[in-house]
Amino acid sequence: MKENIKVTRLKNGLTILTEKMPDVRSATLGFWIRKGSRHEPARLNGISHFIEHAIFKGTQKRSALDIAIETDRLGGNLDAFTMHEAVGFMAKVVDTQISSAFDLIADMLVNPVFDEDELRREQKVIIEEMKMVADSPEDFLSEIFTKEFFHDNALGLPIEGTQKTVKTFNQETTRRFHERNCRAENIIVASAGNIKHKQIVELAERFFGQKSKVRNRKSESQNFFVPKSAAPIIIKNKKNLEQAHLIIAAPWISATDERRYAASLLVGILGDGNSSRLWQTIREKNGLAYSVGASATSFQDCGVFSIYAAASPEKLAEVVDLSVSEIRKIKYEGISREELNLVKEQTTASILLGLEDSSIRAGNLAHNELTHGRHISVEETLREIEAVSEEQIQAIAREFFQTKKLAVAALGNLDGLKIGRERLDVS
């Protein structure tokens, strides 16, 4: 499987990654900053997300309206996002527009104005975004759970911040944080599609080639530490909800753990897909939920596995019991060869189909650089997946699925619901 990937690292630390896809007419261009919400001081919780919004409000040569019009002219597919460990900006355009897309995003990153009036308006927008989270049961429960699970760590703080912190983000605070963190050594430029590596390098040198004016200043971000996850049991009543929402969670492997391939397959067997154990047991056999599944999020130094379900309040305890039962079965009975082969085929198909999308390829380039500091080929990934054994998957289940470490969060009309540690017994 041919991969036409090139890497250039400028003297100032900026990394450029490209993958040429000559048979497509699309080109995806992405800028990733190696700083996310977990790197923020507590007093500035939410400022990375705030800056992600604020740079769309004008540069030294473009107004907010100019940026909006140019985005639409490029195809209207300019996406920005803030995560715990990075901030990203991606544009998917026709290949002939790659220079224009680069000029637009780089200008936003390098030359934002941070007009005081615009910042005050954006504070209001983000506070409305917070209210949307509060009105979404699934998002609201996730935020409550995360705060308690990572109770003494920046990972437990909301990415968007709080009303209190966001209201303090004036021009001086915003500019200072941006200058000290959006520096060349923190930036990855990744592009995939019908592009030329030399062109991307030349564009990067034009916008980012000069030594940063604030290179020697002390970083505004904090040095994060490995969190010690808690095992809370949270039952929160909200009487106006028709359904109750549930999270069952456990600590998980980090993104750099060599067992990540086996861990991913375990998640797939438990709750990713229509043939998964949770889907078949809770939805198909018992009709207890419309939405049920499992997922995992891994950071540089830790992770969290979670089961999610939404069901009638009077059925929630049964959903908990069945979920715990499936966890227990995998711990002590393991998985079958047929299950393993099925999830390997499912995972392999998903990877190969994703190769047709320049956005996925660019995202993979950036993810591997951010997480591993190197490119991981498709061949290596498929080889590692194929090598996973039933015993490796069961070993992960036995290590991480422990009664004392399981956490539960539930939201809904739950008067009288009790979930004690004995209900989470997977021993």
C-alpha positions in Angstrom: 0.0 0.0 0.0 1.8 3.1 -1.3 2.0 6.1 0.9 3.6 9.3 -0.5 4.4 11.0 2.8 7.0 13.7 3.3 8.2 15.5 6.4 10.0 18.8 6.8 11.0 20.4 10.1 11.9 24.1 10.0 14.7 25.5 12.2 12.2 27.3 14.4 10.5 23.9 15.3 7.4 24.1 13.0 6.6 20.6 11.4 5.2 20.2 8.0 3.6 16.8 7.0 2.1 16.0 3.6 0.7 13.0 1.8 0.1 13.3 -1.9 -3.1 11.7 -3.3 -2.8 12.3 -7.1 -6.1 10.7 -8.0 -8.3 13.2 -6.1 -9.2 16.8 -6.7 -9.6 17.7 -3.0 -6.9 19.0 -0.7 -7.2 19.1 3.1 -5.0 21.6 5.0 -4.7 21.5 8.7 -2.9 23.5 11.4 -2.6 21.9 14.9 -1.3 23.6 18.0 0.3 21.3 20.5 -1.5 23.0 23.4 -5.0 22.2 24.6 -7.3 22.8 27.5 -5.3 20.6 29.9 -2.3 22.9 29.5 -4.2 26.0 30.7 -3.7 27.4 34.2 -7.0 27.0 36.2 -7.6 30.7 36.2 -7.6 30.7 32.4 -9.8 27.6 32.0 -11.4 27.9 28.5 -9.0 30.3 26.9 -7.8 28.0 24.2 -11.4 27.4 23.1 -12.0 31.2 23.4 -9.0 32.0 21.1 -10.2 29.3 18.6 -13.4 31.5 18.3 -11.7 34.9 18.6 -9.3 34.5 15.7 -12.3 34.3 13.3 -13.2 37.9 14.4 -10.6 39.7 12.3 -6.9 40.0 11.4 -4.8 43.0 10.5 -5.9 42.7 6.9 -9.2 40.9 7.1 -12.4 41.8 8.9 -14.7 39.1 10.4 -17.0 39.5 7.4 -14.0 39.1 5.0 -13.1 35.8 6.8 -16.7 34.6 6.5 -16.9 35.5 2.8 -13.6 33.9 2.0 -14.5 30.8 3.9 -17.7 30.5 1.8 -15.8 31.1 -1.4 -13.4 28.3 -0.6 -16.3 26.0 -0.1 -17.4 26.8 3.4 -15.7 23.8 4.9 -13.4 25.4 7.5 -13.5 23.6 10.8 -12.0 24.6 14.1 -11.9 22.6 17.3 -10.4 22.6 20.8 -9.4 19.3 22.5 -7.7 18.6 25.8 -4.2 18.3 24.2 -4.4 20.3 21.0 -6.3 22.9 19.0 -6.9 22.4 15.3 -8.0 24.3 12.2 -8.8 22.3 9.0 -10.0 23.3 5.6 -11.0 20.9 2.8 -10.9 22.7 -0.6 -10.4 22.1 -4.3 -6.7 21.5 -5.0 -6.4 24.8 -6.9 -7.4 26.7 -3.7 -4.7 25.3 -1.4 -2.7 28.5 -1.4 -5.7 30.7 -0.7 -6.7 28.4 2.2 -3.2 28.5 3.7 -3.1 32.3 3.4 -6.5 32.6 5.2 -5.8 30.3 8.1 -2.2 31.3 8.6 -3.3 35.0 8.7 -5.8 34.2 11.3 -3.2 32.4 13.4 -0.4 34.9 13.0 -2.2 38.2 12.9 -5.4 38.2 14.9 -6.6 41.6 16.1 -8.5 40.5 19.2 -10.6 43.6 19.1 -12.1 44.3 22.6 -15.6 44.8 21.4 -15.5 41.6 19.4 -14.1 39.7 22.4 -17.0 40.9 24.6 -19.5 39.7 22.0 -17.7 36.4 21.7 -17.9 35.9 25.4 -21.7 36.1 25.1 -21.6 33.6 22.3 -19.6 31.1 24.3 -21.8 31.5 27.4 -24.7 30.6 25.1 -22.7 27.6 24.0 -22.4 26.6 27.7 -26.2 26.9 28.1 -26.6 24.5 25.1 -24.5 21.9 26.9 -26.7 22.3 30.0 -29.8 21.7 27.9 -28.4 18.6 26.3 -28.7 15.7 28.8 -25.9 13.6 27.2 -23.4 16.5 27.1 -24.4 17.7 30.6 -24.0 14.3 32.1 -20.6 13.9 30.4 -19.4 17.2 31.9 -20.6 16.3 35.4 -19.0 12.9 35.2 -15.6 14.2 33.8 -15.3 16.7 36.6 -15.6 14.0 39.2 -13.6 11.3 37.4 -10.6 13.6 36.9 -11.5 15.5 40.1 -8.1 17.0 40.8 -6.8 17.6 37.3 -7.2 20.0 34.3 -8.7 17.1 32.4 -11.8 17.4 34.6 -12.4 21.1 33.7 -14.7 21.9 30.8 -12.9 22.7 27.5 -15.1 25.8 27.0 -14.3 27.1 30.5 -16.9 28.6 32.9 -18.8 31.8 32.8 -16.6 33.2 35.5 -13.3 32.5 33.6 -14.5 33.4 30.2 -15.7 36.9 31.4 -12.1 37.7 32.3 -10.6 37.1 28.8 -9.9 40.7 27.8 -7.6 41.8 24.9 -4.4 41.7 27.0 -5.0 38.3 28.5 -6.1 36.8 25.2 -3.2 38.2 23.2 -0.6 37.2 25.8 -1.8 33.6 25.9 -2.0 33.4 22.2 1.5 34.8 21.6 3.1 32.5 24.2 1.4 29.3 22.9 0.7 29.7 19.2 4.4 29.6 18.3 6.2 27.9 15.5 7.6 25.1 17.7 4.0 24.3 18.8 2.6 24.2 15.3 2.1 21.2 13.0 0.9 21.8 9.4 -0.5 18.7 7.8 -1.9 18.4 4.3 -3.2 15.6 2.2 -4.7 15.4 -1.3 -3.6 16.6 -4.7 -0.9 18.8 -3.2 2.8 19.4 -3.6 5.0 19.2 -0.5 7.4 21.9 -1.8 4.4 24.3 -2.1 3.3 23.7 1.5 6.8 24.2 2.8 7.2 27.5 0.9 3.9 28.7 2.3 4.9 27.7 5.8 8.3 29.5 5.5 6.6 32.6 4.3 4.2 32.9 7.2 6.1 31.2 10.0 9.7 31.2 8.9 10.8 34.1 11.0 11.9 33.6 14.6 9.0 34.1 17.0 9.1 37.4 18.8 8.1 35.7 22.0 10.2 32.6 21.7 12.1 33.3 24.9 9.2 34.2 27.1 8.0 31.9 29.8 5.1 29.8 28.6 1.7 30.7 30.0 0.6 27.1 30.1 0.9 24.8 33.1 2.9 21.6 33.3 0.2 19.0 33.5 0.6 15.9 35.6 -0.7 12.4 35.3 -4.2 12.4 36.8 -5.3 10.0 39.4 -8.8 9.0 38.4 -11.6 8.6 40.9 -14.5 6.1 41.0 -17.5 8.3 41.7 -21.1 7.1 41.8 -23.2 10.1 40.7 -27.0 10.1 40.6 -28.5 13.4 39.6 -32.2 14.0 39.4 -33.7 15.9 36.5 -37.5 15.3 36.6 -38.4 16.8 33.2 -36.4 14.2 31.2 -38.3 11.3 29.6 -35.2 9.1 29.5 -32.5 8.5 32.0 -28.9 8.8 30.7 -26.1 6.6 32.0 -22.3 6.4 31.9 -20.3 3.5 33.3 -16.6 4.2 33.2 -13.1 2.9 34.1 -9.5 4.1 33.8 -7.9 3.1 30.5 -4.6 2.9 28.7 -2.8 6.0 27.3 -2.6 6.9 23.7 1.1 5.7 23.6 0.5 2.4 25.2 1.7 -0.5 23.0 -1.6 -2.4 23.9 -3.7 0.3 22.3 -4.6 -2.0 19.4 -5.9 -4.7 21.6 -7.7 -2.1 23.8 -9.4 -0.7 20.7 -10.7 -4.1 19.6 -12.0 -4.8 23.1 -14.0 -1.6 22.9 -15.4 -2.7 19.5 -16.4 -6.1 20.9 -18.2 -4.6 23.9 -20.0 -1.7 22.3 -19.0 -0.4 18.9 -21.5 -1.7 16.3 -24.7 -3.5 15.8 -23.1 -6.9 16.5 -21.4 -5.8 19.7 -22.3 -7.4 23.0 -23.9 -4.4 24.6 -26.0 -3.6 21.5 -27.2 -7.2 21.2 -27.9 -7.7 24.9 -29.4 -4.4 25.9 -31.2 -3.3 22.8 -31.9 -6.4 20.6 -32.5 -9.1 23.2 -34.1 -7.0 26.0 -35.4 -3.8 24.2 -34.2 -1.6 27.0 -32.5 1.2 25.1 -32.5 2.8 21.7 -29.0 4.2 22.1 -26.2 2.1 23.8 -22.5 1.7 23.1 -19.0 1.9 24.4 -16.0 4.1 23.5 -12.6 5.1 24.9 -10.6 8.3 25.0 -6.9 8.1 25.4 -4.5 11.0 26.3 -0.7 11.1 26.4 -0.6 9.6 29.9 -4.0 8.1 30.7 -7.4 7.3 29.4 -11.0 6.6 30.1 -13.3 3.8 28.9 -17.0 4.4 29.0 -20.3 2.8 28.3 -23.2 5.1 27.4 -26.9 4.3 27.4 -30.2 6.1 27.5 -33.3 4.2 28.8 -36.5 4.7 30.7 -35.8 5.6 34.3 -37.4 2.4 35.7 -35.2 0.3 33.4 -31.9 2.0 34.2 -30.9 -0.4 37.0 -31.4 -3.3 34.7 -29.2 -1.7 32.1 -26.5 -1.3 34.7 -26.8 -4.9 35.7 -26.6 -6.2 32.1 -23.6 -3.9 31.3 -21.7 -5.1 34.4 -22.5 -8.7 33.4 -21.0 -8.2 30.0 -17.9 -6.8 31.5 -17.6 -9.7 33.9 -18.0 -12.2 31.1 -15.2 -10.8 29.1 -13.0 -10.7 32.2 -13.5 -14.4 33.1 -14.7 -16.1 30.0 -12.8 -14.1 27.4 -13.9 -13.7 23.8 -14.3 -16.1 21.0 -12.1 -16.4 17.9 -15.2 -15.5 15.8 -15.7 -12.3 17.8 -12.1 -11.3 17.4 -12.0 -12.0 13.6 -15.2 -10.0 13.2 -14.0 -6.9 15.0 -10.6 -7.1 13.2 -12.4 -7.2 9.8 -14.7 -4.3 10.9 -11.7 -2.2 12.1 -9.6 -3.0 9.0 -12.5 -2.0 6.7 -13.0 1.3 8.5 -9.3 2.1 8.2 -9.1 1.3 4.5 -12.3 3.2 3.6 -10.9 6.2 5.5 -8.0 6.3 3.1 -10.2 7.7 0.4 -10.8 10.9 2.4 -8.1 13.6 2.4 -9.4 15.0 5.6 -8.9 11.6 7.4 -5.4 11.3 6.0 -4.4 14.8 7.1 -5.9 14.2 10.5 -3.9 10.9 10.8 -0.7 12.6 9.9 -1.2 15.2 12.6 -2.4 12.7 15.2 0.6 10.5 14.8 3.0 13.5 15.1 1.2 14.9 18.1 1.0 11.5 19.9 4.0 9.5 18.8 6.3 12.0 17.1 6.5 9.8 14.0 4.4 8.5 11.1 2.7 5.2 11.6 2.0 3.5 8.3 -1.2 1.8 7.4 0.7 -1.4 7.0 2.1 -1.2 10.5 -1.4 -0.5 11.9 -3.0 -3.4 10.1 -0.2 -5.7 11.1 -0.6 -4.7 14.8 -4.3 -5.3 14.6 -3.9 -8.7 13.0 -1.4 -9.7 15.7 -3.9 -9.1 18.6 -4.9 -12.3 20.4 -7.8 -13.3 22.5 -5.5 -13.5 25.5 -4.3 -10.0 25.1 -7.8 -8.6 25.1 -8.8 -10.6 28.2 -5.7 -9.4 30.0 -6.7 -5.7 29.4 -10.2 -6.5 30.7 -8.8 -8.1 33.8 -6.4 -5.2 34.5 -8.8 -2.3 34.0 -12.3 -3.6 34.8 -12.0 -3.7 38.6 -15.0 -3.2 40.9 -13.2 -0.5 43.0 -12.3 1.5 39.9 -15.7 1.5 38.1 -17.5 4.8 38.0 -21.1 5.5 37.3 -23.0 8.7 36.5 -26.8 8.9 35.8 -29.1 11.7 35.0 -32.9 11.7 34.8 -36.1 11.3 36.9 -34.3 8.9 39.2 -36.0 9.3 42.6 -35.3 6.2 44.6 -32.6 4.8 42.3 -29.6 3.3 44.3 -26.4 2.1 42.7 -24.0 0.9 45.3 -20.5 -0.5 44.8 -22.0 -4.0 45.1 -24.0 -3.5 41.9 -20.7 -2.8 40.1 -19.1 -6.0 41.3 -17.2 -7.5 38.4 -15.1 -9.9 40.5 
